[in-house]
Amino acid sequence: MATNRRRFLLGSGAAALGGGCAARPRVEPGAKVVIVGAGFAGIGAARVLQKAGYDVEIIEARSRVGGRAWTTDAMPEPVDLGASWLHFGAENALAGLARKSGVAFDVSDYDNVDVFGLAGTSVQKKPITQVYSEVDITDRIEEHLFWPYLRWRLGGGSSGRSIGDVWDAVIAGKVDALSGEAYRMILETQYAVPLHEEAMESLFLGGEQLPNHEWFMTGGMQTFAEYLAQDLPVRLSTHVKEIEWRPGAARVATDKGDIEAAAVVLTVSAGLLKRQAIRLTPGLPGDARAALDRIGMALLNKIALSYPSVSWPVDREYFVLAGGELPAIIANHAAYSGAPLLLGLTGGAVSRRLEAMSDEEAAGRLHRDLERALGRKLPEPESVVATRWASDPLAEGSYSHRKPGARLDEDDVLARPVDDTLFLAGEAIVPDDDVCNVSGAYRSGQRAAAQIAGLAAPKGRGAILF
């Protein structure tokens, strides 16, 4: 939400998917390739390799495809408890496939938002456009970041500073209190960590999201993943314990037996890689381990509430509740489909607190905050579901983030083939303008597949192979 008012600071340009010109295959077509993980990265890799003539098999620990794209059926209509948006809309790499899939989506208007301040005894309210204007973050930080940006882009290394350091220096105490609190909360929901835990250089990534061009996948992001995976061989409910390899040969040990392969694409989260949840023998190279140390797992938890009827404004797509019992951004499903559904998004420290709450406690806090913001009594929700992504042993967080000290080339380091046999992919290992997104994960998987097959990978955020 914040980024559609954040000008792309100094024009980093589109990063390449990688690969460049076509090369000789690292693995000959027809050989067995095992892909670990049936999220968007694994699906993206499998679609390319299958079309290129490889014997592909996806191994997935969950009982479904999609990974951290999880659509619950416990509500009157699909509700995404994981990934929800295709960023940049029609410019997204997956836009064409999304249209072809027939999965419903709506275009979000990030100016159609009301902000409520609940910290004091009285409720304050203002439109998000006023918050953007009063904080004016781009103009305030641009001069402050010019030289660090140039040094970073030219390979001079990270500043070691955080977004929180920048915020404290140029914004804290210098803007309207509610606007500052709301904007900071929006940023901490976007990055899904407290600002002092996110590298300052993250402000340089991602470009400008176009107003009114974010696709909210109201038909379900998991449904979209299922469409993409429909013709792929996927073995569900199978846990990988170890990957052992030497150049040209690998053994994937699972709880249901071993699988021999010529190559493996590993797409698990950065959290699982860091914890070595899957034993890697002989292990990742030192530079890859160092890159992982500079990447963390962020936490964005959601609370879905289903009501007997709509008793809140339907002409607003989002409500920002700053302060109160459970600060959150609420996506208003009623504004899109008319369904009596609300989806609360919490990030950073608030999300960490939510991990210890029951569904009922989290929903109750959000419900009371919304009642106070709107100044009216609402009917009690009929059903609620809350996520706890940090407690999910197959995720250990929502998506990756860059710690202070992170470098520009972390994804390039992690994407380097290991002995031309082990290939890493996932939302943490993508070109720097597409981090933490399903499209970035998909493109990362396709980059790994292109490395295996010797294909020329397309360049630019909007480009994919298949």
N, C-alpha and C positions, 0 to 999 in steps of 0.2 A: 504494500500500500504506500509506503513512504517513497519508494523508488521512482514512482511516476512523477515526482516533483524534484527528483535529484538528477540534475543534468549530468551527463557523463563527463566527469570532471575535466579531463584534459585529452580525451579522445584516444584511448588505447588501441582502437581498431579491432577488427574481428580476428580472433585467434583461429588457427587452423585446426582441423580435426586431427591432423597428423598424417604421416605416410607419404605425402607428396606423390612422386611418380611411381608407377607400377614397378615391382621388383620380382625376383624369383621367389616362389613360395617357400616359406620356412618349413612347411609341412606339405607333403604332396597330396593333391586331391584324392579322395577316396579313403584317406586315413581316418581313424577314430579320433574325435575331439570331444572331450567331456567338458561341459559347462556347469560350474557350480553356482546355482542360484537362478531362480526363474522370475527375477524382477526385470525391470526394463533393460538393464545392462545385459543380462543373460539372454533375454529375448532378442535384443538387437544383434548380439553376436551370432546367435543361432540362425537367424533369418539369412544373414549374409553367408555363413558357412554352408548351410543346407543348399542354398542356391548355387554355391561354388562347387558342389559335388562332394562335400565331406560327409562322413558318417557321424552325425551329431547326436548327442544325448545330453539333456539338461537334468541335473540332479537338484531337487528342491526339498529342503527340510520341512517346510510348511505343507499343509494339506491343500494349498491353493497356489496359483501363480500370482504375480504382482509384487511380491516382497513388501516394501513399505508403502505401496499403493494398496490400500485396504478399504473396501466399500462394505459397510454393514448393511444387512438386510433386516435389521431389528427395528427399522423405522418405516413409516408409511411410504417413503420413496428412498432411493439410494442416497446414502450419506457417506462421504469420504472421511475416514478417520486417519488417513495418511495423506499422500499427495492429492491435491484438489485442483490445481490450476495448470494450464499450459501457458507459460509466460510468453509474452510478445504475440500471443494470438496467432493471426494468419502468418506471421513471420517465423513461428516456431517450426523446428525441424519436423515435428510430428503432425503438423496441421493437416496436411493432405491425407495422411492415414487416419486421423481422427474423423475427418469428414466422411471418408470412405467407410469407416466402421459403423456409422449411424448412431454412435453414442451421443446422447443429448449434451449440449453445452450452452451456456449463456455468456454474453460478453459483460464483464464487470466494469462498472463505472466507478473508478476510485475517487471521484469527486463527490459522489452521491453518498456521503458519510456524515453522520452526526457524532460529535465528540461530547462526552459528558464527564465533568469533573466531580468525583464523589468523595474527595479527600476531606472536605470541610463539613460543616453542619448544614450548609445549603448546597444545592446542586447547581453547577454551572453548565452551560451548554453553548456550543459554537459549531459552525460548519467546519469541515476539515480544510476547506480552502483558506479559511482565516488562520488556522494553525500553520499551514504551509507558509503563508505570507508573513506571519509574525516571527516564525523561527528562521526562515530564509537561510536554510542550512548551507546551500551551495555557495552563496556569496560570502558567507561568514568563514567558511573553511577553505575556499579555493586558494587564496593567497598563502594560508597557513600550510598547505600541502604541496605547493608547486615544486619546491626543491626535493622533498622526500620522494615525490612521484617520479621526477626525472631520474634520480639516483636509482630507484627501484627498477624502472623500466630499462635502464641502461646496464643492469646487472650489478649494481653497486651494493645489493643486499637490502635486507629489511631494516627499518628504523628501530624495531623492537618495541614500538609504541602500540597502544591500543586505541580503538575508536573512543573508548571512555576517556583516555588522556586528551584527545582532541576536543571532545565534548566539554570536559571540565575547563579547558583553556579558552574556548571561544564562544560557548553557548550557555553553560550553567550560570544562573544568576543574572543573565543579560537579556532574557526574553520573558514574556508573560508566563506566569507560573503554570497555568493550565496547559498552555500550548507547549511549553517545554516538557512538562511531565507526559503529555499525550504523545508527543513526537518521539521522546526517548522510549516510551513503551512500545510504540510502533516499530522502532528500530530493533528493540530487544526481542520482539516477536518475529521480525523478519530474519535476524541472524540467529535467534533462538538461544542466545547466551547473554549474560550481562555484558555491557559494552566494554568493560575493562578486560574481558576475556577474548575479545575479537581483535585480530590484527588491524591496525590502522589502514593498512594497504587494501583491506577488503572494500574500502570506499571507492577504490579505483576499478573494481570489477563489476561486471554485469550490465553496464550501459544504462540507457534511459528506457524504462518500460513505458510504452506508449499509452497515454490516457485512453481508457475505454477499449483497450485491445487485449485484456487478459481474459482467457477463456476459462470459465468456471465449469468444470466437467460435472454437471448436475446428473448426468446419467451414470456416473461412477468411473473413476480412474481404473479401478480393478477390472471393470467390465471392458474397458479399452485394452488393458493388458491381455485379457482372455482372448479378445479378438485377434491381437497380434500373434498370440501363441497357439492359435487353434490348429495349425498344421504341423506343429513341432512335437518331437518326441520328448515328453517330460515325465520323469519319474518322481512322483510326489511322496511326501512323508518319509524321506530317506535322508539320514544324517551323515554327512561326510566327516570322518574322524581324522584322516591324514591324507596328504598328497606327497608322494615320494617320486622323485624324478631324477633322470640323468638325461643328457642331450638326446632328444629324439624318442624318448620313452617315458611313460609315467604310469604310476599305480595310484588309483583313487580308492582308498579304503573307506567303506561305508558300514553302517550298522546292518546292512543286508548283503554284505559281500564285497569283494574287490572288483574293480573295473580297470582293465588295461587300456591305455590310450597313447596316441602319439603326441598329444598336446592337451593342456588343460587351461581353460579360461576361468579364473576365480573372481567372482563378482560380489562377495560378501561385503558387509559394511566395514568402514574404517575401524569401527569399534571392535569388531571380531578379529580383524587383522592385527590390531594392536595387542589384543589379549591372547593372540595365537590360539583362538578357539578351535581352529583346524591346524593340526601339526603339519608344518612344512619342512620337508627333509630333502635337501640339506639346509634350507632356510633362505630368507630373502637376503640380497646383497646389503652391505652396510649403508649405502646411500639411500636405499629404499626404506630401511628401518629408520634412518635419521629423518627422512621426509615424513614418515608416519608419526614420529614424535612431535612434529610441528603441526599436526592435524588433530583436532579433537572431535568429539561427537556432541552436537548441539541437541537441544530438547525443545520441541514444540508439541505440546499436548492439546487435545481437543475434547470438548464436552458437547455431545449432541443431545438436544432436548426436543421431544415431540409433545405437542399440546393438543387438547381436544378441538381447539379452534384458534384462529388468528385474532389476537387482541392487542396488537402493536402496529405501528405504522408500516404499511406495505410500500410506501414510496421512498424508503431508504434502504439501500442494499447492505449497508454495514453500520454498526454502532460501535464506537470506541468507548469503553468504560475505564476511565483512568482513576485510580484510587479504588476505594471500596473494598469489599471482602475478597474478590477475586478479579483483579484487573485483567481485561480480556478484550479482544476484538471479536464481535459477533457478526457472522455472515447470516443474512436474513433470507432463508430459502423462500419465504412467502413473497419476496419481491420478484422472484424468478418464476416460480411454479404455482404460487398460491398455497402451497402446503404449509401447515402449521408447525414448521421446523426452524430451530435456531441452532447454529453451530458456533460454539465459542472456541477461540484460538488463544492459547496462552504460551508465552515464551520465557526462556531464561529462568530466573529465580522463581517466578510464579509457577512455571511448569514443574520445577523441582519440588515445590511444596505440594503440588497436586498429586505427585506420585504416591504420597502417603495418605491421601484422602480416599474415602469410598466414593463410588459413583454418585450416591445420594448426597453426600456432603458437598462435593464439588458442584453438582447441579444446583443444590440449594443456595449456595453462595452466589452463583451466577444469576439465578432467578431473582433473589432478593436485590441484587445490585441493579438489575434491569427494571424491576418495579420502582426502585427509588429514582432511577434516571428518568423514567417515563412519567413518574408521579401518579401511578395508578396500580390497582391490584390486578394481578394476572391469575388466570386459573392455574392450578398446579399441573406440572407436566405429567403426561401419562407414562412416558418411558424415557430413560436416560442411559447414555453410554459414555464413558470417559476412557481415554487412552492413557497408557503409562509406558511410553516407548523406551525409557531408560531401563525399565524392568523386564523388557522383552529380551530373552536370551539370544534371539536370532537377529536383533537389531542393535541393542544397547544405546539407543538414541534415535533421533528423527532423521538427521542428516549431518553431514560433516561441517566443520568450520575451521578457519585458519587462526591459529594461536598467534599472539604477538611474537614476532621473530620469524614467521613463515616467509618463504621465498616465492618468487614468481613461478619457478619451474617445478614446484612440487609434483604436479600432475605428470609432467614429462618424465621425471625421475621414476615415478611409480608405474608409468606406462611402458617402460623399457622391457622388452622380452627377457626372461631369465632362461638362459641356455636354450633359447629358441623353442622352449617347451612349456614354460609357465608364463601366462599372460594375465595381468591384473586389469580389472575394469570396474566401473561403478560410479556413483554420483560424486565421489571424492576425487576421481581420477579423470577429470574432463578439462577441456580447454577453459581458460580462466574467465570467459564471458558467459559460461553456461553451468556454473557450479550449482550443486544441490538441487537440481531439477530432474524430472523424469526424462526430458529431452536430452539433457547432458549425459545422464546415465546410458540412455539408448545409444547415443553417439559414441560414448566411451566403449561400449560393447562392440560397436561396429568398427572402431579403430583397432581393437584387439583382433577381430576377425580379419580385417584387412592386412594386419601384420602377418597373420598365419598364412593367408592365401596369396600374399604378394600383390594385393590389389592397390590401386591408387585411391586413397581415401579422399573424399570431397572436402573442400575447405569452406569455413564459414559457419556461423551459428545455425543457419537455416538449411544446411546440406546434410543429406543422409545417402546411404547406398540403396537400401531397400526397405 
